[in-house]
Amino acid sequence: MAKKLPPHHADGQKLKQTRIQKGVSVGHLAKFIGISNGVSHKYERGQVSPQLDKCKLICEVLDITLSELFDDDYVPPKNVDLK
């Protein structure tokens, strides 16, 4: 039987997957939301959960909704042109 990941870890994996598929670097995400790259990596590893204000900024930079960020069934699109 597969080990179930804690919810915050699964959310972190989803954040990373979405960020990569949207073509956003860790550095760009971190700078946009006002955190260090290290904290951004902690979000993605599920070691730390972002507060609501940071979640809203994450959604803004990734062009997704809060529902999409936390919905297990959401699959981010793979082609995004960031200029």
Kinemage of the C-alpha trace (Angstrom):
@kinemage 1
@onewidth
@group {chain A} dominant
@subgroup {mainchain}
@vectorlist {calphas} color= white
{ca met a 1} P 0.000 0.000 0.000
{ca ala a 2} L 1.343 3.451 -0.947
{ca lys a 3} L 2.186 5.799 1.882
{ca lys a 4} L -0.180 8.781 1.979
{ca leu a 5} L 1.630 12.082 2.071
{ca pro a 6} L 0.631 14.722 4.605
{ca pro a 7} L -1.645 17.355 3.011
{ca his a 8} L 0.943 20.134 3.209
{ca his a 9} L 3.514 17.931 1.449
{ca ala a 10} L 1.103 17.102 -1.353
{ca asp a 11} L 0.295 20.826 -1.729
{ca gly a 12} L 4.016 21.571 -1.919
{ca gln a 13} L 4.503 19.018 -4.684
{ca lys a 14} L 1.599 20.532 -6.565
{ca leu a 15} L 3.048 24.021 -6.147
{ca lys a 16} L 6.368 22.837 -7.572
{ca gln a 17} L 4.719 20.990 -10.456
{ca thr a 18} L 2.583 24.011 -11.337
{ca arg a 19} L 5.506 26.424 -11.054
{ca ile a 20} L 7.641 24.305 -13.369
{ca gln a 21} L 4.859 23.727 -15.893
{ca lys a 22} L 4.124 27.452 -15.952
{ca gly a 23} L 7.815 28.181 -16.588
{ca val a 24} L 8.325 30.205 -13.401
{ca ser a 25} L 11.686 29.941 -11.635
{ca val a 26} L 12.013 29.554 -7.882
{ca gly a 27} L 13.820 32.897 -7.796
{ca his a 28} L 11.076 34.718 -9.696
{ca leu a 29} L 8.362 33.233 -7.490
{ca ala a 30} L 10.280 34.062 -4.319
{ca lys a 31} L 10.983 37.641 -5.395
{ca phe a 32} L 7.385 38.226 -6.490
{ca ile a 33} L 5.920 37.085 -3.176
{ca gly a 34} L 8.652 38.626 -1.014
{ca ile a 35} L 10.383 35.564 0.404
{ca ser a 36} L 13.798 33.947 0.070
{ca asn a 37} L 14.504 31.118 -2.371
{ca gly a 38} L 15.032 28.873 0.658
{ca val a 39} L 11.540 29.530 1.994
{ca ser a 40} L 10.116 28.895 -1.472
{ca his a 41} L 11.880 25.521 -1.524
{ca lys a 42} L 10.463 24.764 1.940
{ca tyr a 43} L 6.962 25.455 0.595
{ca glu a 44} L 7.595 23.008 -2.247
{ca arg a 45} L 8.966 20.321 0.083
{ca gly a 46} L 5.983 20.723 2.392
{ca gln a 47} L 8.163 21.768 5.320
{ca val a 48} L 6.372 25.104 5.673
{ca ser a 49} L 2.896 26.155 4.581
{ca pro a 50} L 2.474 29.655 3.161
{ca gln a 51} L 0.044 32.027 4.830
{ca leu a 52} L -3.053 33.108 2.927
{ca asp a 53} L -1.553 36.394 1.722
{ca lys a 54} L 1.401 34.494 0.235
{ca cys a 55} L -0.952 31.911 -1.317
{ca lys a 56} L -2.800 34.722 -3.080
{ca leu a 57} L 0.475 36.097 -4.457
{ca ile a 58} L 1.575 32.613 -5.539
{ca cys a 59} L -1.691 32.248 -7.426
{ca glu a 60} L -1.206 35.654 -9.024
{ca val a 61} L 2.272 34.873 -10.344
{ca leu a 62} L 1.219 31.390 -11.514
{ca asp a 63} L -2.050 32.727 -12.982
{ca ile a 64} L -4.221 30.222 -11.138
{ca thr a 65} L -6.952 30.442 -8.517
{ca leu a 66} L -6.688 29.395 -4.878
{ca ser a 67} L -9.038 26.541 -5.709
{ca glu a 68} L -6.706 25.356 -8.442
{ca leu a 69} L -3.710 25.584 -6.117
{ca phe a 70} L -5.329 23.288 -3.563
{ca asp a 71} L -7.582 21.135 -5.788
{ca asp a 72} L -6.122 17.641 -6.160
{ca asp a 73} L -7.745 17.253 -9.584
{ca tyr a 74} L -6.289 20.436 -11.134
{ca val a 75} L -3.675 19.814 -13.822
{ca pro a 76} L -1.775 22.939 -14.861
{ca pro a 77} L -1.336 23.707 -18.562
{ca lys a 78} L 2.107 23.065 -19.978
{ca asn a 79} L 2.508 25.969 -22.390
{ca val a 80} L 2.803 29.482 -21.032
{ca asp a 81} L 4.650 32.400 -22.588
{ca leu a 82} L 6.255 34.542 -19.868
{ca lys a 83} L 7.526 37.877 -21.119
